[in-house]
């Protein structure tokens, strides 16, 4: 109703506030339920809603109900909770692979690097040289192999580390790729040689797909399955052709990545993304695993 500056003895103030939008909302509520009222402006600019004493209890009840129903409105603005690391060291990881290739060179029979660290199914299964599952990820057969892994791998790694952080992200990539290589060796048997970061590339794609599956709920709907189909599509386009393509490594890298990615979004693990201590420990663990594996590979008894 129109604003009034006079209040009779039988009138009661039900709401008083300096928030004019709140006063306007309350007047709309009282108007909607047909309660007579008017506003009164104080000397400090605040406003009060005044109703007849006989309607005060009813008016207060309607306003209380309105406040209860709208206590969470408007909703809080969405925050990018899934983004943990704004500037992941993608270039450093890709650069390290490139620099290591300058040291090792391409795959040659006389190369001590490849003799010691290349994936060898027989050595892994029969001689317990499990470290080759990791060292093989850092070796590349030729420059084209390296360039493809650095380009595609750098892109997917960048987005993955933004979600899970540098330490946890790199550790997850290393472990999932090693698992993918192990499953591939088990199925191929001893007569299987492999090198390259490509298994890690597809395990990262798998973990990104798993992350999207988790946030696309409810499960088993089109939006839930779509990320999985996208990962399979990338496998078909990027990982199933070429003279030296290891389809098994790519496939099992993708599947291992999906499994590890689902674990990363389960239980207490998502909270570790925000822990600087956990990220640091995971990063040191990743570096330690790489150094340990190459130390085992290059020891005299392993050659």
N, C-alpha and C positions, 0 to 999 in steps of 0.2 A: 504494500500500500504506500501511499504518498508519505513522505517524511513529515514528522510533526515535531515541534519543539516544546510541547506541553504534555505533561503526564499527570493523569488524575490519580487520586488516592487509591482507586480500585484497579489500577493497572500495575503489571509486574514485568520487570525486565528478565527475559529468559536467556539472552545471549548478549555479551558485550565484547567487542574486539576492535583492534585497529586494522585488522585485515578486512578490507572492503569486499574482497572476493568471497571470503567466508560469510560475511553478512548477506551478500547477494544470494548465495546458495541457500542459506537458512530461510530467507524470505520466500524463495521459490518453493521450499519444502512446505512452509506454513500456508502459502497460497494454494498449493496442490491439495492439501487436506481441508481447506476451507476455514482456517482459523484466522479471525480478524487480528491484525497487528499493524504496527507502524514502526519506523526507525527514528531514533533520536541521536543527534550528533553532540558530542561533548566538546568542551573547550579545547581539549588536546587533539581533537580530530577523530577520536575513536567513535564508533557507532554502537548503538544498543538496539535490540529488537524488543519491543514492548507489546504485551498482550493483556487482555482483560484478566483480572484475577481468577475468574471462574474457569478460564481456558488455560491457565498457566501450567497445570499438571499435564494436561493433554498435549500441549505444545512442547513441553520439555521431554515428554515420552517420545514424540515423533522425531525430535531433533537428536535425542540420544540414539534412537534406532538408526537414523541417517548417518551419524558419526561412526557407529559400529560397522555398518555395512560398507563404509567408504574409508576405513582406517588405513587400508593399504593402497589407496588411490591418491595421486597417480603412482604407478609402479616406479621403482628405482630404475634409473637408466642402466642398460646392460653394459657390463664391463667385459673386456676381452680376457676372461679368466683362463682360456685355453692357451693364451700366448705367454710363455714363460721367459724365453730368451729373445729379446728384440734384435740382437746383433750376433747371431751364431757365427762361429769361426769357420764358415763354409770354405772360404778361399784358402784358409790355412790347411784344412784337411785335403782339399783338392791339390793344393800346391805341394803338400808332402808326398802325395802319390806320384806327382809329376817329377819331383826331385829324386825320389827313390828310383824311378824308372831311368833317370840319367845315370844312376849308380849301377843298377843291375843290367841295363840294356834289354834288348828283346830276348825271347826264348832261344837259347842255343844249347846244343848238347853238351858243350864243354864248359858252360857257365856254372861256377860253383854255387851261385845264388839259387839257380833253378834246381840244381842237383840236391841242395840242402832244404829248400823251402817250398818247392812246387808241390801241389796236391798229388799224391801218389796213393792210389787205393790199396795196393799191396803193402806199402810201408805203413800205412795207417792201420789196416786191419790185422796184419801179421807181425809187425815190428813195434807196435804201440807208439808210432810217431804221430800222435794226435795233434801235435803243434802245427803240422802241415795244414790242418783245417783253417788255421788263422794266418799263417805266413803266406799261403797261396793267395789270400785276398789282396796282398800288397804287391804282387808280381803281375806283369802284363806281357802277353805274347808279342805284341808289336805296338807301334805308335797309334794305329787306328783303334786298337782295342782300348788303349789308355784314354784316347781322346773321347771316345763314346762314353766310357764309364765316368769320366770327369764331368762331361757336359750334362748328361742325364742324371747321373748320381749327385752332382752338385745341386741341381735344382730341387730334387726330392729331399735331399738331406737338409737343405736350407729350411724348407717348410717344416720338416719333422723336428728339427732342433728348436724351432720357434715354439713348438707345442710342448715338448718334453724337457727342454733345457739341454745345455751342452753335455754335461757329464752323464746324466741318465740316458740321454739320446744316443750318444756315441757308444756307451756300454751296451745298450739294447741292440744297436746295429751290429756290433761285433759278435755278440752272442747268438743272435738270430741267424746271422750269416754262417757262423760256424756250425750251428745245428743243421741248417740247410745243406751245407757241404757234407756233413756226416751222414744224413739220410741218403743223399745222392750216392755216396760211396758204398753204403750198405746195399743199395739196390744194384749198383753197377758191378760190385765185386772188386777184385784186385786189379783187373785190367782197365784202369781208368786214371788218366792224368788230367789235371785241370789247374788253371791259374786265373786270376782276375778278380776285380772288385765287383763284377756284375752280380754275383750272388747277393752281395750286400745291397746293391741297388734295388733288387727285387724284394729283398726282405724289408727295406725301408718303404717301398711301395705297399707291401702287405701291412705294415704297421700303420701307415697313413689310412689305408682302407679300413682297418680295424677301428681306428679312432673315429672315422666317419660313421661306421656301423653303430658304435656306442652312442653317438649323439643323435642318430636318426632313429629315435624310438617312436612307437612300439616296434618290437622285433617282427621279423618275417613279413614285412610290408615292402612295397616297391622301393620306398625311400631308404629302407634298411638294407636291402640287398644291392641297391645300385652301386655303392662304393666297391663291393666285392666284384661285381661285374666289370667295373672300371679297371680294377687291378688285373682281372683276367684278360681284359682287352689290351692293356698295356703289355702283358706277357705275350699275347699273340702278335702284336705289332712290332715290339722291340726285342723280344727274347726268344723267338722260335725260328730264326733264319740266320744264315751266315755260315761261312766255311768252318769257323772254329766255335760256333755257338754251342754252349753246354745247356741244352734245354732242361735237363734234369736239375742242374744247379739253379737255374732261374725259377723253375716251378717250385722246387722245395724251399728255395729262398723265400719266395712269395708266401707259401703256406706257413713256413716257420715264422715269418714276419707277422702274419695274421694272428697266430697263436700268442706270440710275445706281445703284440699290440693290445690284444684283449686283456692280457695279464696286467699291462701298464695302466689300464683303466679300472682295475678291480681292487677292492679293499683299500688299504692305506697307501698304496703306491701313488695314486694321483696327488696326494698331499705332499709327497717328497719333492715334487717339481718346484715347490716354493721354498725348499730348504737349501740354503747356500752350502751348508755342511754336507748334505747328501749329494749335491751336485759335484762338489769338490772331491769327495771320496770316490764317487763313480768315475770321474775323469781320471783320477790317479790310478784306479783299478784298470781302466781301459789301457792307459799307457803301460802299466806294469805287465798286463797280459801280453801286449805286443812285444815288449822287450824280452820277457821270459821266453816266449815262443821262438823268437829269432835267436836268442842265446842258446836254447836247446838245439835249434837247427844247425847252428854254426860251430857247435862244439866239435872237437876232433873225432869223437866216437860216432858222431852222427853222419859224418861224410863217408 
